[in-house]
Amino acid sequence: MAFFALAPALGNAQGASVAFGGLKQDTSLPVEVSSDQLNVNQADGTAVFTGNVLVGQGEMRLAAERVKVEYTADGGGISKLFASGGVTLTNATDAAESREAVYTIDSGNVVMTGDVLLTQSGSALSGQKLVIDLKAGTGVMEGRVQTVFQPGSAKN
């Protein structure tokens, strides 16, 4: 499986397309959340989980210090997750870290911002913003993109 499909250049590019099948996810699976504390606001349809928050959906795990959950208009499901404080997104062999992340459940998009670092099999890609399409297992890294490849780990 190819880790990086960078276009057009490696090094210090302004943006890079990334293929990472390890973060491909079935976004229709149930979302489980655990934390040290939960505050619910019925008026605006949100819940805030704080302290060692762990979100699981299938094989995907998202960890952070704080996760705000925005529910759908009918209250029957989750619309978005807003994570902050040492955000880590993992699945299979891929891992991404950032300061903040927003996961829109229906579209399967995760937008990670602030000192983003994506790693797999010893290779690393960093930037300021990573937009992941979980349904397709693809993404785009933006903002002074830098990469480090281990010899033999990147394939076209």
C-alpha positions in Angstrom: 0.0 0.0 0.0 1.4 3.4 -0.9 1.6 5.9 1.9 2.2 9.2 0.3 1.0 10.2 -3.2 2.5 13.6 -3.1 1.7 16.1 -5.8 3.7 17.6 -7.3 6.8 17.8 -5.1 8.0 16.4 -1.8 10.1 18.8 0.3 8.7 22.2 1.4 5.6 22.3 -0.7 2.6 24.5 0.0 0.1 21.6 -0.2 0.3 17.8 -0.7 -2.3 15.1 -1.5 -2.0 12.1 0.7 -3.3 8.6 0.3 -3.6 6.6 3.6 -5.9 3.6 3.5 -5.3 3.0 7.2 -7.6 6.0 8.0 -10.4 4.8 5.7 -13.4 4.4 7.9 -17.1 3.4 7.6 -18.7 6.6 9.0 -22.1 4.9 9.5 -20.7 2.8 12.5 -21.7 3.8 16.0 -19.6 6.5 17.7 -18.6 5.7 21.3 -17.2 8.3 23.7 -15.6 8.0 27.1 -14.2 10.8 29.3 -13.6 11.9 32.9 -16.5 14.4 32.8 -19.6 15.2 30.7 -21.6 18.5 30.5 -24.8 18.4 28.5 -26.6 21.6 27.2 -30.2 20.7 26.1 -30.8 24.2 24.9 -28.2 24.2 22.1 -28.1 20.4 21.5 -24.4 19.9 22.6 -22.5 17.8 25.0 -18.9 18.6 26.1 -16.7 15.7 27.2 -13.5 16.7 29.1 -10.5 14.9 30.5 -8.9 11.9 28.8 -11.6 11.8 26.1 -11.5 8.8 23.8 -13.8 8.5 20.8 -14.1 5.3 18.9 -15.8 4.4 15.6 -15.0 1.0 14.2 -11.1 0.8 14.0 -10.7 4.6 14.3 -9.7 6.2 17.6 -9.6 9.9 18.4 -8.1 11.1 21.7 -8.2 14.6 23.1 -8.5 16.6 26.3 -11.9 18.1 25.2 -14.5 17.0 22.7 -17.7 19.0 22.0 -20.4 16.9 20.4 -23.0 18.7 18.2 -26.1 16.6 17.7 -28.4 16.5 14.6 -31.4 18.8 14.5 -33.7 15.9 15.5 -31.4 14.9 18.3 -31.2 11.4 17.0 -27.6 11.3 16.1 -24.2 13.1 16.1 -23.6 15.8 13.5 -20.0 17.0 14.4 -17.3 16.4 16.9 -15.0 19.4 17.8 -11.8 18.1 19.5 -9.1 20.2 21.1 -6.0 19.7 23.3 -3.5 17.2 22.1 -5.7 15.6 19.4 -4.6 12.2 18.1 -6.4 10.3 15.3 -5.3 6.7 14.8 -6.4 3.6 12.7 -4.4 0.6 11.7 -0.9 1.8 10.9 -1.6 5.5 10.4 -1.6 8.3 13.1 -2.2 12.0 12.9 -1.7 14.6 15.6 -2.8 18.2 15.9 -4.0 20.9 18.3 -7.6 20.8 17.1 -9.9 18.7 14.9 -13.5 18.8 13.6 -15.1 15.6 12.4 -18.3 16.0 10.3 -19.9 12.6 10.6 -22.2 12.6 7.5 -19.5 13.7 5.1 -16.7 11.6 6.8 -14.4 14.7 6.7 -11.9 15.4 9.5 -10.2 18.8 9.5 -7.1 18.8 11.7 -5.4 22.1 12.4 -2.4 23.4 14.3 1.0 21.7 14.0 -0.3 18.6 12.2 1.9 15.5 12.1 0.9 12.5 10.1 3.0 9.3 10.4 3.0 5.8 9.0 5.8 3.1 8.9 8.6 5.5 9.9 7.6 8.2 7.3 6.2 11.6 8.4 4.4 14.5 6.9 3.8 17.8 8.7 1.9 21.0 8.0 -0.7 23.3 9.5 -3.9 21.8 8.2 -4.9 18.2 7.2 -8.2 17.5 5.6 -9.1 13.8 5.6 -11.9 12.1 3.7 -12.4 9.0 5.8 -14.8 7.4 3.3 -12.1 7.6 0.5 -9.1 7.2 2.7 -7.4 10.3 1.2 -6.4 13.7 2.4 -4.7 17.0 1.7 -2.0 18.5 3.9 -1.6 22.3 3.7 0.5 25.1 5.2 4.3 24.8 4.7 4.3 21.0 4.2 7.4 19.1 5.1 8.1 15.4 4.8 10.6 12.8 5.8 10.8 9.5 4.0 12.6 6.4 5.2 14.4 4.7 2.3 12.3 2.0 0.8 9.0 3.1 2.5 7.5 5.3 -0.2 6.2 3.8 -3.4 4.6 5.3 -6.4 
